[in-house]
Amino acid sequence: MSELAAQYPVTAGQVAQFNDQGFLVVPSLLSRETLGAYEPEITSKVFELNTQHLPVQDRATAAQRAALQVMNVWQHSDLIRDFVFSPRLAQVAADLLGVPAVRLYHDQAIYKEPSGGITPWHADQYYWPLSSDRICSVWIPLQDTPLEMGPLSFAIGSQTISIGRDLPVSDESEASIQQVLSEGHVPIHEQPFAMGDASVHLGWTFHRAGPNATDRPRGVMTMIYIDADMTLAETTNRNQQADCQRWMPGTTIGTPIDTPQNPLLFRR
């Protein structure tokens, strides 16, 4: 808990790199000891709350074949709530976004099982009816994550590319966005993650993950943070309509997203 409450010294160079490239890999954001204290509870809750029981090869969509996903795990465990509400993680998000305060949009535990498929190219903000781009995801692997386990890859600077923003995670998004990136000669960042490393990416940054070719699950805990003054925008697809009801109930268009599900986690 002491580490989760302690501030992390984000540098001006890191902020500049984040704004330029649309993502930042933060080495040793948390210690192995801290992650080791929370990983068993996160893993236990993922498999307790998971509703996907078909074998990987029998699942209907690319997203389902990619990984098990459980949202807002913090609502099911006081221990996980302490992790998700970490002032340290929220402070890093606020510093990189350049805003004075952030609140939680939702958390997401993502477990890529052994033989789990690719996570196709996509931009998260396709799913989010939000009024600005001041939103980011902090992606924290719960173990050492070599390339064969499927760490995140990022298209450098792709937060400025508008083609492909209308596609959900799918085989179509993988093919279409890959074509856009290839034709534009957009460089790709891919590297293994040591336990304790984390990445932070903007909502419009294109990213993907390879398959898990190991015999161990790739566990990840993700928190999505929004500018505390973020307002709800008009929805543009069915997924955004579902997000309105699920993650910010009672919020009306043009008003701040301030509900019990979106607590304020950091303010300078």
N, C-alpha and C positions, 0 to 999 in steps of 0.2 A: 504493500500500500504506500510506503514512503516513496518508492520510485515512481509509482503511478501519479503521485501528487507533486513530484518535483518538476520544475520547469526544465525544458530542453532548450539549449542555446541555438536557436535558428539564426543563421548568418545572412547578411545582405546578399552574399553570393548564392546561397541556396534559394532565397526568394527570387532572385533574378533568373536562375536556372529553371525554377518551377514555372515562372510566367512565360519563359521563352520556349521551353520544351513541352509544357503541359503535364509534367510529372516530375517527381523527385524520388530517388531511392535514398533513404535515410539509414545509414549504417548504425547498428547498435542503439536503436531507439529505445529498446528495452533489453534487460539482461536475460540470460538463459534461466536464472533462478526465478525471476518474476514470471516469465512465461510458463515455466515448469510448475508453478504454484496454481495456475489457472487452467492449463491445458486439460487436465483430467476431467474437470467439471464441464468445460465447454464440450469436449468430446462426448461425455456421457449424455448431456442434454441434446446434442445433435442426433444421436442414435435413438434417444427416447422420443423425441418430437418429430423425427423424420416420418413422412407419410409415403415415401417412394420406396416400394419393396420389389419392383420388377428387376430382373437382372439387367445390367447395363445394356446389353445388346438388344433387349426387347423393348426399350423405351422409345417413345414415338418421336421426340424432338431432339435436336442437337443440344439444347440447353439441359434437357433431362439426362442425356448421355454423358454430359460433361462432368456433373457433380451433384451431390446432395446439397440442398440449400435450406437453411432454417433461419427465419427472420425474427427480429426482436427477441433474441434469446434472453436479454436482460430482464424481461418480464417473468421469467420462469426460474430465476436463481439470484439470490442476493449476492453471491460471490461473483457471478458474471456481471451483475449490475455494477459492482465496484470497478470491474475492468472497463466496461463500456463507458462509464461516467468519468473515466480518468481525466483529471485536469491537465496532465502532461500531454496526452494525445490531442485533446481539444485545443490546447494552446498552440501546438505545432500546426494544426489545421488553420487556426485563426491567423497565425503569423504568415503562413504561406498564402492564404487568401487575401491578406491585407485588410482584414476587417477587425473591429474592436471586440466582437463577441460572436460566438457560434452556439448553435443548438443542435441537437441530434435530429437527423431525419429518420434513420432507422439503422439497426445493426444487421449483420448478415454473416452467419457461419457457413462456410463453403468447404465441403469435403469432397475432394476428387478421389474416388475409390481406385484401387488397383484395377487397371484396364479401363479407367474412366477416359472418355474421349476428349477431343479438343474443346476448348471454350472459344467459339468463333469470334472473329473481329467484330467489335461493336463499340458504341458510345453509350454510356450509362444514361445520359440525360435524355435520350429518346423516351425513357420511361417516366420522366419527372416533369410535372407541370409547374415549373418554377420561373420566376420573373427575371432572373439573372443567372450568370454562370459562376457566381460565388458559392460553389458547392464542390466538395471533394470527398474522395474515398480514401481512407487509410487502411491499407491491406497488410495484415500481419500474419506471416506464416508461423505455425506453432511447432515447427521442427526445421532442421536444415532442409533446404529445398533445392536439390541439384536440378540441372536442366531436364533430366529424364523423368522428373516428378511433375513437371509442368508449371513452372513459375510464370508470373505475368510477363508479357512482352508489351512494349509500348511503341507506337509509331511517333517518332520524335516531331514535335511541332504540329501534330495533327488536330489539335484543338481549334485550329483556324480553318480546317477543311469542312465545307458544308455538305459535300456530296457523301451520301451514306448515312446521314443523320436520321433518315426516315425509316431505318431498318431495325427490327428487333433482333435479338440474338438468334441466329439461324444459319442453316447452310447457305442461304442466299446472302446474308451479311458477310459471311466468310469469303465467298467468291467475289462479291461486288466490291467490297472494301479493299480486298487484296489487289484487285485490278486497279483501283484508284491509286493505291499506294505505290504499286509497281510502275504505273505509267508516270506518276509524279516523282519517282526516284526518292521516295520518302525513306530515310534511314530508320532501321528498327533497332530498338534497345532490348536485348535479352541477356540475362545473366542469372546465375544461381543466387539464392538468398541464404545467408547464414541465419541460424536461429537468433532472433533479436533484431535483425534488419527488418525494415518495413518500406513500403512505397506509398506515395500520396499522388493521386492523379485527379485532374479536373473532370467534370462530368462529360465534356465533349471530346476528351482525348480518346482516340481509338486504341484499344488494347485487346489482347487475346491471351490464351494459355495453351500450351501443348498438352498432349495426353500424358497420363501417369503410367509410365512403363515399368514402374517398380512394383514390389509386392506389399507396399505399405500405403495407407491412405495419406493424401496431402491435405492436412488440416490448415484452415485459414480463418481468422476472425477479421471481419471488416466492419468499420464504422463509417457512416456517411454523415458529414457535417455540413450545415448550411449557415450562411450569414444569418445572424440572429434577427435581422430586419427583413429577411426574405419574405416575399408575398406570393400568394397563389396566382398562377396565370391561367389563361384559358387552356383547356385540354385540347390536344390535337390528335389523339388516338385512344383506343379502348384501354390500353395499358395505363395511360395517364389517368383516365377516369377511375380505374381500379385503385391507383395510388392515392387519389384524393380520399377515397372512402377508407382505405386501409391505414394510411400513415398520418393523415392530418384531418381526422373526422371533425366536421362542424365548421371547417375553415371555408370562407367564401372568397370568390375571385377578387383580387385586389387588396386583401387584408393580410396582415402578418400571420405566419404559420406559428401559432403559439397555442399549443394544446398540451395536455398532460403527457401525450406520447412524444412530444418534441421539447424536452426540457432544455433549459439554458445550461450549458456545461462549462463555459469559460467566458469571462469578461475581464478586460484589462482594468 
